[in-house]
Amino acid sequence: MSKFSTDNNIHYTNALFKEENNTDPSLALYTTASDDIVVGDRTYISIRKQYLLLEDPTEYEISSRYFDNWTHWKKVRESSKMKPHVDEWREELEVKLRSKGVKGVYDKALDGDYQASKWLAEQGWVKKQPAKRGAPSTEEKIGAVRKDAKVKSIFDAHYDRMKKKER
């Protein structure tokens, strides 16, 4: 018998989590809390914390390190009690990875990379809304012209600074 399954080889799902285990507390190995929980001589590992530390959007690492296998992880993540937790972790991991990416582009921009600077000025990390149908309103046109003028002035200033550095 594995710590992940019954004598009949049926994988545990909710029973593996301290907060979701309603049957046999001795089966719980993990917690959905932000940090590990210590109760007496027992430590419940925070799967949320490990999920975020692994930085693996494919989820293969979490499945191979903390569960019996990929199939077991799929059962856990799709269980009705765990799905809301996993969805939240996925969202947080996406934001964390995007944040790291933006930081990398920012570092490149500081090194004088024009494309990186442009991407930052245009807020490349912001998900674009689908285009509206029809012609833009006068208000939208004026706003776009003002924004473009501001972006151009920022680029021009950055370009002038880069040219001065080269001299």
C-alpha positions in Angstrom: 0.0 0.0 0.0 1.3 3.4 -1.0 0.8 6.6 1.1 -1.1 7.9 -1.9 -3.6 5.1 -2.4 -5.9 2.6 -0.7 -5.2 -1.2 -0.5 -7.2 -1.4 -3.7 -4.9 1.1 -5.5 -7.5 3.9 -5.5 -5.7 7.2 -5.2 -6.5 9.5 -2.3 -7.4 13.1 -3.4 -9.0 15.3 -0.7 -7.8 13.0 2.1 -4.2 14.1 1.4 -5.0 17.6 2.6 -5.4 18.6 6.3 -8.2 21.0 5.6 -10.2 18.7 3.2 -9.8 15.4 5.0 -13.1 14.4 6.6 -12.3 10.7 7.2 -8.9 9.7 8.5 -6.6 12.6 9.6 -3.6 10.2 9.6 -3.7 10.2 5.7 -3.2 13.9 5.4 0.3 14.9 4.2 -0.3 18.4 2.9 -2.0 21.7 3.6 -3.6 24.2 1.3 -2.4 27.0 3.6 0.3 29.5 2.5 2.9 28.0 4.8 3.7 24.6 6.2 1.7 23.7 9.3 3.3 21.9 12.3 1.0 20.0 14.7 2.9 18.2 17.4 5.7 16.2 15.7 3.9 16.3 12.3 4.5 18.8 9.5 2.0 19.3 6.8 3.7 20.6 3.6 2.1 23.6 2.0 1.4 22.5 -1.6 0.5 26.1 -2.5 4.0 27.2 -1.4 5.7 24.3 -3.3 3.6 24.9 -6.4 4.7 28.6 -6.5 8.4 27.8 -5.6 8.6 25.2 -8.4 7.5 27.8 -11.0 6.3 25.1 -13.4 3.2 26.1 -15.3 3.1 22.6 -16.8 2.5 21.2 -13.3 4.7 18.2 -14.1 7.1 18.9 -11.3 4.5 19.1 -8.6 2.9 15.9 -9.8 6.2 14.0 -9.8 7.5 15.4 -6.5 4.4 15.4 -4.3 2.0 12.9 -5.8 2.1 9.3 -7.0 2.2 10.3 -10.7 0.7 12.6 -13.3 -2.6 10.8 -13.3 -2.9 11.1 -9.5 -2.2 14.9 -9.7 -4.9 15.3 -12.4 -7.4 13.6 -10.1 -6.4 15.9 -7.2 -6.5 19.1 -9.2 -9.9 18.3 -10.7 -11.5 17.3 -7.4 -14.4 19.6 -6.5 -12.7 20.7 -3.2 -9.2 21.2 -4.6 -10.1 22.8 -8.0 -10.7 26.3 -6.5 -7.3 26.2 -4.7 -5.4 25.0 -7.8 -7.1 27.6 -10.0 -6.0 30.3 -7.5 -2.4 28.9 -7.5 -2.3 28.9 -11.3 -3.4 32.5 -11.4 -0.8 33.5 -8.9 1.9 31.6 -10.7 1.0 33.3 -14.0 1.3 36.7 -12.3 4.6 35.7 -10.6 6.1 34.5 -13.9 4.9 37.6 -15.8 6.4 39.8 -13.1 9.7 38.1 -13.5 9.5 38.6 -17.2 8.7 42.3 -16.9 11.7 42.6 -14.5 13.9 41.0 -17.1 12.7 43.4 -19.8 13.2 46.3 -17.3 16.8 45.3 -16.7 17.4 45.2 -20.5 15.8 48.6 -20.9 18.2 50.0 -18.2 21.1 48.5 -20.3 19.9 50.6 -23.3 17.8 48.1 -25.2 15.4 50.2 -27.3 12.9 47.4 -27.9 12.7 46.7 -24.2 12.2 50.4 -23.5 9.4 50.5 -26.1 7.7 47.4 -24.7 7.7 49.0 -21.2 6.5 52.3 -22.4 3.6 50.6 -24.3 2.8 48.5 -21.2 3.5 45.3 -23.1 2.6 43.2 -20.0 -1.0 44.4 -20.0 -3.4 42.0 -21.7 -5.0 43.8 -24.6 -8.8 44.0 -24.7 -10.4 42.8 -28.0 -10.9 45.6 -30.4 -14.4 47.2 -30.4 -16.4 47.1 -33.6 -16.9 50.3 -35.5 -15.0 53.5 -35.8 -13.4 55.0 -32.7 -15.1 57.9 -31.1 -13.6 61.4 -31.2 -12.8 61.0 -27.5 -10.9 57.8 -28.2 -9.0 59.4 -31.0 -7.9 62.4 -28.9 -6.9 60.1 -26.1 -4.8 57.9 -28.5 -3.1 61.0 -30.0 -2.2 62.3 -26.5 -0.9 58.9 -25.4 1.2 58.5 -28.6 2.6 62.0 -28.1 3.6 61.2 -24.5 5.1 57.9 -25.5 7.1 59.6 -28.3 8.4 62.2 -25.9 9.5 59.5 -23.5 11.3 57.6 -26.3 12.9 60.8 -27.6 14.2 61.6 -24.2 15.5 58.0 -23.7 17.1 58.0 -27.1 18.8 61.3 -26.4 20.2 59.9 -23.1 21.5 56.8 -24.9 23.2 59.0 -27.6 24.9 61.1 -24.8 26.2 57.9 -23.2 27.8 56.8 -26.4 29.9 60.0 -26.7 
